[in-house]
Amino acid sequence: MINFDCFDYYLCSLSITKCMMDKVMTLSTSFSLSFSIQFGRTEVIDNTLNPDFVRKFVLDFFFEEKQNLRFDVYNVDTRRCRCINRVLLCSVKDFLGQMFCTLGEIIGSTGSRLERTLSGIPGKKCGSIIFTAEELSNCRDIATMQLCANKLDKKDFFGKSDPFLVFYRSNEDGTFTICHKTEVIKNNLNPVWQPFTIPVRALCNGDYDRTVKVDVYDWDRDGSHDFIGEFTTSYRELSRGQSQFNVYEVTLLSFKVESEYTFVDFIRGGSLCLVCMCVCVCVCPLPLGNPSQPTSLHYMSPYQMNAYAMALKAVGEIIQDYDSDKLFPAYGFGAKLPPDGKISHAFPLNSNTENPNCVGIEGVLEAYFQSLRTVQLYGPTNFAPVINQVARCAADVTDGSQYFVLLMITDGVISDMAQTKEAVVNAAALPMSIIIVGVGPAEFDAMEELDGDEVRVSSRGRFAERDIVQFVPFRDYIDRSGNQVLSMARLAKDVLAEIPDQLLSFMKTRGIEPRPAVPLPPPHFSFHDNIPAHSDKGFSFTV
């Protein structure tokens, strides 16, 4: 069994190899498949065709990043295997197979269970390997507590103290990090603070015995707060309930812990059709020339991707791991369509009005490049039609079974700003998020306004229920050395980081709970008939 931590994640695995040997598996992590670092290795399991590894790997999971993993399986021969600086080194003769995947693929699979075939030995069947993943439970707990104090010191010359509490989490190096401040209770030596909630991970990083320090201060307007006193405790001590602390009579009135649903809970329960993604590619008028010319932002170079393709690939490769069927509706807008030159603001890139779905992100890219050969780039840049089209699909989903992510890539100024604001305000009440990537040298002030980080988007006096728009200018992510992989990784990290919280905010406001995790069937082993234990022929593992 193998293991991961992502919001703190646990992952277990089974592997099937081709012969009766002593087996061990190593896990390597990387940002690219060309370079990796060995993260850990399992225990050795003796003389078995179907090892069930017990050792678990704990990794941090980041939805917005492509976390590449490589699993190598070896036969451990003590004469040829050795460990240097905790890295297992084995002879090529001991290699039994390997498998590449991303952490997102494992988590995004049904029940967070992924089965893949081992490979790496030409002409030989290497068997298969199975992974399952679980979120560590203590990272999702939310603690709610209330405290009061009695007979605090009087620090103000003309009145009583204005006390407040500051909570600190202890670090491994002995330092402390602030994790919560209470409100100030004015002119009171016997304050009762309001109940507050804090994630257990923020309070003690999941370590129930880690020291938690609480300082008591008297608030001053100029910021030079007077220190009244302090005490130390721990999550475990707090969880025992109401008790007295000896310093300045600070009293714990109540303490309770509740589990909060996470993004992974919804993915594991299959209550999203994992994540359905709609991609809109802006094909608007280009002052920089025809797509066949190098000056165009849509230029189809045989040597490298243009900014549109890079944005599609960066976001699509990550989010497709959470889509069950890998079918993506892909649209363009701001172009004249053949044969009559009619202007469209929501046309399927694959020219199939009955089925705009493209297979995988590679299918989206193929449809995008094909559309550049068939449509006439025109204008204006209207966002509202395609937002409304996706919103109509989202409006049909009321049970949390699907969540829509709309990716829009544009190089122009929005021509229908009023209508777009109205569309965003309406969409904020639906299970959907909008990602806008601006390419080229244009000014994107209107896009920043839609982002709503400073001021929530409004239309005709109505404010958006949630912040669902994330805008980034692609030029801010271009690597100076020309490394497109780094550029795409940086872009994806920023534009996707808010999706889990946006999904959770919608589910919470609608009172939607994740469905129970999809139960995994017990493993069932089936072997080829009449194959001796030491045969070079492979065994199959089915579930």
C-alpha positions as CSV (number, residue, x, y, z in Angstrom):
1,M,0.0,0.0,0.0
2,I,1.3,3.4,-0.9
3,N,0.3,6.7,0.6
4,F,-0.1,10.5,0.2
5,D,-1.1,13.7,2.0
6,C,-2.7,16.5,0.1
7,F,-4.7,18.9,2.0
8,D,-3.1,15.8,3.5
9,Y,-3.6,12.7,1.5
10,Y,-3.2,9.0,2.1
11,L,-2.5,6.8,-0.9
12,C,-2.3,3.0,-1.0
13,S,-1.2,0.8,-3.9
14,L,-1.0,-2.8,-5.1
15,S,1.3,-4.0,-7.8
16,I,1.5,-7.2,-9.8
17,T,4.8,-8.3,-11.3
18,K,5.9,-11.1,-13.5
19,C,7.6,-13.6,-11.2
20,M,8.1,-14.8,-7.7
21,M,10.7,-12.3,-6.2
22,D,11.3,-10.0,-3.3
23,K,9.7,-6.7,-4.4
24,V,10.1,-3.1,-3.4
25,M,8.7,0.0,-5.0
26,T,10.1,3.6,-5.1
27,L,8.2,6.8,-5.6
28,S,9.8,9.8,-7.4
29,T,8.4,13.3,-7.7
30,S,9.1,15.9,-10.3
31,F,7.9,19.0,-12.2
32,S,9.0,17.4,-15.5
33,L,9.4,13.8,-16.5
34,S,13.0,14.4,-17.5
35,F,14.2,15.1,-14.0
36,S,12.9,13.5,-10.7
37,I,13.8,13.1,-7.1
38,Q,13.3,9.9,-5.2
39,F,10.7,10.7,-2.5
40,G,10.5,7.3,-0.7
41,R,10.3,3.6,-1.0
42,T,8.1,0.8,0.3
43,E,9.1,-2.1,2.4
44,V,10.3,-5.3,0.7
45,I,7.7,-8.0,0.4
46,D,9.2,-11.5,0.0
47,N,8.3,-14.1,-2.6
48,T,4.9,-13.0,-3.9
49,L,3.3,-12.3,-7.2
50,N,0.8,-9.9,-5.7
51,P,2.4,-7.6,-3.2
52,D,0.2,-5.4,-1.1
53,F,2.5,-2.7,0.2
54,V,1.8,-1.3,3.7
55,R,4.1,1.7,3.8
56,K,2.4,4.9,2.9
57,F,3.6,8.1,1.3
58,V,2.3,11.5,2.6
59,L,2.4,14.3,0.0
60,D,0.9,17.8,-0.2
61,F,-1.8,18.0,-2.9
62,F,-2.2,21.2,-4.9
63,F,-5.2,21.2,-7.3
64,E,-3.6,24.0,-9.3
65,E,-0.3,22.2,-10.0
66,K,0.6,19.3,-12.2
67,Q,2.4,17.0,-9.7
68,N,4.2,14.3,-11.7
69,L,4.9,11.0,-10.1
70,R,7.0,8.0,-11.1
71,F,6.7,4.6,-9.5
72,D,9.5,2.0,-10.1
73,V,9.2,-1.6,-9.0
74,Y,12.4,-3.7,-8.3
75,N,13.3,-7.2,-7.3
76,V,15.6,-6.7,-4.3
77,D,18.8,-8.6,-4.6
78,T,21.0,-7.8,-1.7
79,R,24.1,-8.4,-3.8
80,R,23.1,-5.7,-6.4
81,C,20.9,-3.3,-4.4
82,R,22.2,-0.7,-2.0
83,C,21.0,2.5,-0.3
84,I,23.0,5.7,-0.5
85,N,21.7,8.8,1.4
86,R,18.3,7.1,1.7
87,V,18.1,6.6,-2.1
88,L,17.7,3.0,-3.3
89,L,20.1,2.1,-6.1
90,C,19.5,-1.2,-7.9
91,S,20.9,-2.9,-10.9
92,V,19.1,-2.7,-14.2
93,K,18.7,-6.5,-13.9
94,D,16.5,-6.0,-10.9
95,F,14.1,-3.6,-12.6
96,L,10.6,-5.0,-13.0
97,G,8.7,-2.0,-14.4
98,Q,7.5,1.6,-13.9
99,M,4.5,3.8,-14.2
100,F,4.1,7.5,-14.7
101,C,1.0,9.5,-13.6
102,T,0.0,12.7,-11.8
103,L,-1.3,13.0,-8.3
104,G,-4.4,14.6,-9.8
105,E,-5.1,11.6,-11.9
106,I,-5.2,9.4,-8.8
107,I,-7.4,11.7,-6.9
108,G,-9.7,12.4,-9.9
109,S,-10.3,8.7,-10.6
110,T,-13.5,7.2,-9.5
111,G,-13.2,6.6,-5.8
112,S,-9.7,8.0,-6.0
113,R,-8.6,4.6,-7.3
114,L,-6.3,4.3,-10.3
115,E,-5.1,1.1,-12.0
116,R,-2.3,1.3,-14.6
117,T,-0.1,-1.2,-16.5
118,L,3.6,-1.2,-15.6
119,S,6.0,-0.8,-18.5
120,G,9.6,-0.1,-19.1
121,I,10.9,-3.5,-20.3
122,P,10.6,-3.8,-24.1
123,G,8.8,-6.9,-25.2
124,K,7.7,-8.0,-21.8
125,K,4.5,-7.8,-19.8
126,C,5.3,-6.2,-16.4
127,G,1.9,-6.6,-14.7
128,S,-0.1,-3.8,-13.3
129,I,-0.3,-1.5,-10.3
130,I,-3.2,0.0,-8.3
131,F,-3.3,3.1,-6.2
132,T,-6.0,4.4,-3.9
133,A,-6.0,7.8,-2.1
134,E,-7.6,9.2,1.0
135,E,-7.5,12.6,2.6
136,L,-6.0,12.6,6.1
137,S,-8.9,13.3,8.5
138,N,-7.4,15.8,11.0
139,C,-6.6,18.4,8.3
140,R,-10.3,19.1,7.8
141,D,-11.3,19.5,11.4
142,I,-12.5,23.0,12.5
143,A,-12.3,23.9,16.2
144,T,-14.8,26.3,17.8
145,M,-14.0,27.7,21.2
146,Q,-14.9,30.5,23.5
147,L,-12.9,32.0,26.3
148,C,-13.4,34.6,29.1
149,A,-11.1,36.2,31.7
150,N,-11.5,37.4,35.3
151,K,-9.7,40.2,37.2
152,L,-7.3,41.2,34.5
153,D,-4.7,43.9,35.2
154,K,-5.9,47.5,34.8
155,K,-3.5,49.0,32.2
156,D,-5.2,52.2,31.2
157,F,-4.7,55.3,33.4
158,F,-8.2,56.7,33.0
159,G,-10.1,53.5,32.6
160,K,-10.1,49.7,32.6
161,S,-8.2,47.5,30.1
162,D,-9.4,46.8,26.6
163,P,-8.3,43.1,26.4
164,F,-7.9,40.8,23.5
165,L,-6.2,37.4,22.9
166,V,-3.6,36.4,20.4
167,F,-3.0,32.7,19.6
168,Y,0.3,31.4,18.4
169,R,1.2,28.0,16.9
170,S,4.6,26.6,17.8
171,N,7.0,25.7,15.0
172,E,9.6,23.0,14.7
173,D,12.4,25.4,15.4
174,G,10.9,26.7,18.6
175,T,9.5,29.9,17.2
176,F,5.8,30.8,17.1
177,T,3.5,31.8,14.3
178,I,0.4,33.9,15.0
179,C,-2.8,32.0,14.0
180,H,-5.7,34.0,15.5
181,K,-6.7,37.2,17.2
182,T,-9.9,37.7,19.1
183,E,-12.0,40.9,19.1
184,V,-11.2,43.7,21.5
185,I,-13.5,44.0,24.6
186,K,-13.5,47.7,25.6
187,N,-13.2,48.8,29.2
188,N,-13.6,45.5,30.8
189,L,-11.5,43.5,33.3
190,N,-13.8,40.4,33.1
191,P,-14.2,40.0,29.3
192,V,-16.1,37.3,27.6
193,W,-15.0,36.9,24.0
194,Q,-17.2,35.8,21.2
195,P,-16.9,32.1,20.1
196,F,-14.5,31.7,17.1
197,T,-13.6,28.9,14.7
198,I,-10.1,28.0,13.5
199,P,-8.9,25.1,11.4
200,V,-7.1,22.5,13.5
201,R,-4.3,22.5,11.0
202,A,-3.8,26.3,11.5
203,L,-3.9,25.8,15.3
204,C,-1.4,23.0,15.7
205,N,-0.6,21.6,12.2
206,G,-2.5,18.4,13.1
207,D,-0.2,17.7,16.1
208,Y,-2.5,17.5,19.1
209,D,0.3,17.9,21.6
210,R,2.1,20.8,20.0
211,T,2.3,23.9,22.2
212,V,-0.2,26.6,21.6
213,K,0.7,30.0,23.2
214,V,-2.0,32.6,24.1
215,D,-1.0,36.2,24.9
216,V,-3.3,38.6,26.6
217,Y,-3.0,42.3,25.5
218,D,-4.6,45.6,26.4
219,W,-5.5,47.4,23.1
220,D,-4.1,50.9,22.5
221,R,-5.2,53.1,19.6
222,D,-1.6,53.8,18.5
223,G,-0.8,50.1,18.2
224,S,1.5,49.9,21.1
225,H,-0.6,47.3,22.9
226,D,0.3,46.6,26.5
227,F,1.2,43.0,27.4
228,I,-1.0,41.6,30.3
229,G,0.1,38.0,30.4
230,E,0.3,34.7,28.6
231,F,-0.3,31.0,29.0
232,T,0.5,27.8,27.0
233,T,-1.8,24.9,26.3
234,S,-2.3,22.4,23.5
235,Y,-5.1,21.1,21.2
236,R,-5.4,18.0,23.3
237,E,-5.7,20.0,26.5
238,L,-8.3,22.4,25.0
239,S,-10.3,19.5,23.6
240,R,-10.9,18.2,27.2
241,G,-13.4,21.0,27.6
242,Q,-13.9,23.8,30.2
243,S,-11.0,24.2,32.6
244,Q,-9.1,26.9,34.5
245,F,-5.7,28.4,33.6
246,N,-3.7,29.8,36.4
247,V,-2.4,32.9,34.7
248,Y,-4.8,35.9,35.0
249,E,-7.7,33.5,35.4
250,V,-8.4,33.0,31.6
251,T,-11.1,30.4,31.3
252,L,-12.1,28.1,28.5
253,L,-15.9,28.3,28.3
254,S,-16.5,25.9,25.4
255,F,-14.6,23.9,22.8
256,K,-15.9,21.7,20.0
257,V,-14.5,20.2,16.8
258,E,-16.4,19.8,13.6
259,S,-15.3,18.3,10.3
260,E,-15.6,20.6,7.3
261,Y,-16.1,19.2,3.8
262,T,-13.3,19.6,1.4
263,F,-12.9,19.8,-2.3
264,V,-11.5,16.2,-2.3
265,D,-14.7,15.0,-0.5
266,F,-16.8,16.0,-3.5
267,I,-14.3,14.5,-5.9
268,R,-14.1,11.2,-4.1
269,G,-17.9,11.0,-3.8
270,G,-18.3,11.4,-7.5
271,S,-20.8,14.1,-6.8
272,L,-19.2,16.2,-9.5
273,C,-19.2,14.7,-12.9
274,L,-15.7,15.3,-11.6
275,V,-15.1,18.7,-13.1
276,C,-16.8,19.6,-16.4
277,M,-14.8,22.2,-18.4
278,C,-15.9,24.5,-21.2
279,V,-13.2,26.3,-23.1
280,C,-13.8,29.5,-25.0
281,V,-11.1,30.7,-27.4
282,C,-11.3,34.3,-28.5
283,V,-10.7,34.6,-32.2
284,C,-11.2,38.4,-32.4
285,P,-9.7,41.0,-34.9
286,L,-6.0,41.1,-34.8
287,P,-4.1,44.2,-35.7
288,L,-1.0,42.0,-35.7
289,G,-1.8,40.2,-38.8
290,N,-3.1,37.0,-40.3
291,P,-2.7,33.7,-38.3
292,S,-0.4,32.5,-40.9
293,Q,2.0,35.4,-40.2
294,P,4.6,35.3,-37.4
295,T,3.3,38.7,-36.1
296,S,-0.1,37.3,-35.2
297,L,-0.9,36.2,-31.7
298,H,-2.6,33.2,-33.3
299,Y,0.4,32.3,-35.4
300,M,0.7,28.5,-35.9
301,S,4.4,27.9,-35.6
302,P,5.7,24.4,-36.3
303,Y,8.3,24.9,-33.5
304,Q,6.4,26.3,-30.6
305,M,2.9,27.0,-29.3
306,N,1.3,30.4,-29.4
307,A,0.0,32.1,-26.2
308,Y,-3.6,30.8,-26.8
309,A,-2.4,27.2,-27.2
310,M,-0.1,27.5,-24.1
311,A,-3.0,28.8,-22.0
312,L,-5.3,26.0,-23.2
313,K,-2.7,23.3,-22.5
314,A,-1.6,24.7,-19.1
315,V,-5.0,24.8,-17.6
316,G,-6.5,21.9,-19.5
317,E,-3.9,19.4,-18.7
318,I,-4.5,19.9,-15.0
319,I,-8.2,20.2,-14.9
320,Q,-8.9,17.3,-17.2
321,D,-7.8,14.9,-14.4
322,Y,-11.0,15.9,-12.5
323,D,-13.3,15.4,-15.5
324,S,-14.8,11.9,-15.8
325,D,-15.2,11.6,-19.5
326,K,-12.4,14.0,-20.7
327,L,-14.9,15.6,-23.2
328,F,-14.6,19.3,-23.4
329,P,-17.1,21.6,-25.2
330,A,-14.9,24.2,-26.9
331,Y,-16.2,27.4,-28.5
332,G,-14.8,30.4,-30.3
333,F,-16.3,33.9,-30.5
334,G,-15.8,37.1,-32.6
335,A,-15.4,35.5,-36.0
336,K,-17.2,35.3,-39.4
337,L,-18.3,31.7,-40.2
338,P,-18.4,30.0,-43.6
339,P,-20.1,29.9,-45.9
340,D,-22.1,33.1,-45.5
341,G,-19.7,35.1,-43.3
342,K,-22.2,35.4,-40.4
343,I,-20.7,36.8,-37.2
344,S,-20.9,34.4,-34.2
345,H,-20.0,34.9,-30.6
346,A,-20.4,31.3,-29.6
347,F,-19.5,28.8,-32.3
348,P,-18.1,25.3,-31.8
349,L,-14.4,25.1,-32.6
350,N,-14.9,21.6,-34.1
351,S,-17.7,23.0,-36.4
352,N,-20.1,20.5,-35.0
353,T,-23.1,22.4,-33.7
354,E,-24.8,19.1,-32.5
355,N,-21.7,18.0,-30.5
356,P,-19.1,20.6,-29.6
357,N,-17.2,18.2,-27.4
358,C,-13.5,17.6,-28.0
359,V,-11.7,14.5,-26.7
360,G,-9.1,15.6,-24.2
361,I,-7.1,18.8,-24.2
362,E,-5.3,17.6,-27.4
363,G,-8.6,17.5,-29.1
364,V,-9.3,21.1,-28.0
365,L,-6.0,22.2,-29.4
366,E,-6.6,20.4,-32.7
367,A,-10.1,22.0,-33.0
368,Y,-8.6,25.4,-32.2
369,F,-5.9,25.2,-34.9
370,Q,-8.5,23.8,-37.4
371,S,-10.8,26.7,-36.8
372,L,-8.1,29.2,-37.6
373,R,-8.0,27.7,-41.1
374,T,-11.7,27.9,-41.7
375,V,-13.1,31.0,-40.0
376,Q,-12.4,34.7,-40.6
377,L,-11.1,36.5,-37.5
378,Y,-13.4,39.4,-36.9
379,G,-15.2,41.0,-33.9
380,P,-16.4,42.5,-31.7
381,T,-15.3,40.8,-28.4
382,N,-18.5,39.9,-26.7
383,F,-18.2,37.8,-23.6
384,A,-21.9,37.7,-22.5
385,P,-23.2,35.2,-25.1
386,V,-20.7,32.4,-24.2
387,I,-21.0,33.0,-20.4
388,N,-24.8,32.8,-20.7
389,Q,-24.6,29.6,-22.8
390,V,-22.5,27.9,-20.1
391,A,-24.7,29.4,-17.4
392,R,-27.8,27.8,-19.0
393,C,-26.1,24.4,-18.7
394,A,-25.1,25.1,-15.1
395,A,-28.6,26.2,-14.2
396,D,-29.9,22.7,-14.9
397,V,-27.7,21.2,-12.2
398,T,-29.1,21.8,-8.7
399,D,-27.8,18.8,-6.8
400,G,-24.1,19.5,-6.9
401,S,-23.4,16.7,-9.3
402,Q,-21.5,19.0,-11.7
403,Y,-19.5,22.1,-11.4
404,F,-18.5,24.1,-14.6
405,V,-15.3,25.8,-15.2
406,L,-15.3,28.3,-18.2
407,L,-11.9,29.2,-19.6
408,M,-11.9,32.3,-21.8
409,I,-8.8,33.4,-23.7
410,T,-8.8,36.9,-25.3
411,D,-6.5,39.6,-26.6
412,G,-9.1,42.3,-27.0
413,V,-11.2,44.9,-25.1
414,I,-14.6,43.7,-24.0
415,S,-17.2,45.2,-26.3
416,D,-20.3,44.3,-24.2
417,M,-19.2,45.2,-20.7
418,A,-22.7,45.9,-19.3
419,Q,-24.1,42.6,-20.6
420,T,-21.0,40.8,-19.4
421,K,-21.4,42.1,-15.9
422,E,-25.0,41.1,-15.9
423,A,-24.0,37.6,-17.1
424,V,-21.3,37.3,-14.3
425,V,-23.8,38.4,-11.6
426,N,-26.3,35.8,-12.8
427,A,-23.6,33.1,-13.1
428,A,-22.4,33.7,-9.5
429,A,-25.5,32.0,-8.2
430,L,-24.8,28.9,-10.3
431,P,-22.3,26.0,-10.0
432,M,-19.6,27.6,-12.2
433,S,-16.4,29.6,-12.2
434,I,-14.8,31.7,-14.9
435,I,-11.1,31.9,-15.8
436,I,-10.1,34.7,-18.1
437,V,-6.5,34.8,-19.6
438,G,-5.5,37.9,-21.5
439,V,-2.8,37.5,-24.2
440,G,-0.9,40.1,-26.0
441,P,0.1,43.7,-25.2
442,A,-3.4,45.2,-24.7
443,E,-4.7,46.9,-21.6
444,F,-7.0,44.7,-19.6
445,D,-8.6,47.2,-17.2
446,A,-12.1,45.8,-17.9
447,M,-10.9,42.2,-17.1
448,E,-9.5,43.4,-13.8
449,E,-12.9,44.9,-13.0
450,L,-14.6,41.5,-13.6
451,D,-12.1,39.8,-11.4
452,G,-13.8,41.5,-8.4
453,D,-11.0,41.0,-5.9
454,E,-11.2,44.6,-4.7
455,V,-14.9,45.4,-5.5
456,R,-17.5,42.7,-6.1
457,V,-18.9,42.8,-9.6
458,S,-22.4,44.4,-9.8
459,S,-25.1,45.0,-12.4
460,R,-28.2,47.2,-12.1
461,G,-27.8,47.4,-8.3
462,R,-27.2,43.7,-7.8
463,F,-23.9,42.4,-6.5
464,A,-22.5,39.0,-7.5
465,E,-23.3,36.4,-4.8
466,R,-19.7,35.0,-5.1
467,D,-16.4,36.0,-6.6
468,I,-16.2,33.5,-9.5
469,V,-13.9,35.3,-12.0
470,Q,-10.2,34.9,-12.0
471,F,-8.3,37.1,-14.5
472,V,-4.6,37.0,-15.3
473,P,-2.5,38.6,-18.1
474,F,-0.4,35.9,-19.8
475,R,2.5,38.2,-20.3
476,D,3.1,38.2,-16.5
477,Y,3.9,34.5,-16.7
478,I,6.3,34.3,-19.7
479,D,9.6,32.9,-18.6
480,R,12.5,35.1,-19.7
481,S,14.6,32.2,-20.8
482,G,11.8,31.1,-23.2
483,N,10.9,28.0,-21.2
484,Q,7.3,27.3,-22.1
485,V,6.9,24.5,-19.6
486,L,7.7,27.0,-16.7
487,S,5.4,29.6,-18.2
488,M,2.5,27.2,-18.4
489,A,3.1,25.9,-14.9
490,R,3.1,29.4,-13.4
491,L,0.0,30.3,-15.3
492,A,-2.0,27.2,-14.2
493,K,-0.9,27.6,-10.6
494,D,-2.4,31.1,-10.4
495,V,-5.6,30.7,-12.4
496,L,-6.6,27.4,-10.8
497,A,-5.7,28.1,-7.2
498,E,-9.2,29.6,-6.4
499,I,-11.3,26.9,-8.0
500,P,-11.6,24.5,-5.0
501,D,-12.6,27.4,-2.7
502,Q,-15.1,28.7,-5.2
503,L,-16.7,25.2,-5.6
504,L,-16.9,24.8,-1.8
505,S,-18.4,28.3,-1.3
506,F,-21.2,27.3,-3.8
507,M,-21.9,24.0,-2.1
508,K,-21.9,25.5,1.3
509,T,-24.3,28.3,0.5
510,R,-26.7,25.8,-1.1
511,G,-26.4,23.3,1.8
512,I,-25.1,20.6,-0.6
513,E,-23.1,17.8,1.1
514,P,-20.7,15.5,-0.8
515,R,-22.1,12.0,-1.5
516,P,-20.5,9.1,0.3
517,A,-17.2,8.0,-1.3
518,V,-17.7,5.5,-4.0
519,P,-17.0,2.1,-2.4
520,L,-14.1,0.1,-3.8
521,P,-14.7,-3.5,-4.7
522,P,-12.4,-6.1,-3.1
523,P,-9.5,-7.0,-5.3
524,H,-10.0,-10.0,-7.5
525,F,-6.9,-11.8,-8.8
526,S,-7.1,-13.7,-12.1
527,F,-4.1,-15.5,-13.5
528,H,-3.3,-17.0,-16.9
529,D,-3.8,-20.7,-16.8
530,N,-0.8,-23.1,-16.7
531,I,1.8,-20.4,-16.3
532,P,4.6,-21.5,-13.9
533,A,5.6,-19.2,-11.1
534,H,8.9,-18.3,-12.6
535,S,7.7,-17.9,-16.2
536,D,8.6,-14.7,-18.1
537,K,4.9,-14.3,-19.1
538,G,3.0,-11.7,-17.2
539,F,0.1,-12.0,-14.8
540,S,-3.0,-9.8,-15.0
541,F,-4.6,-8.2,-12.0
542,T,-8.3,-7.2,-12.2
543,V,-10.7,-5.6,-9.9
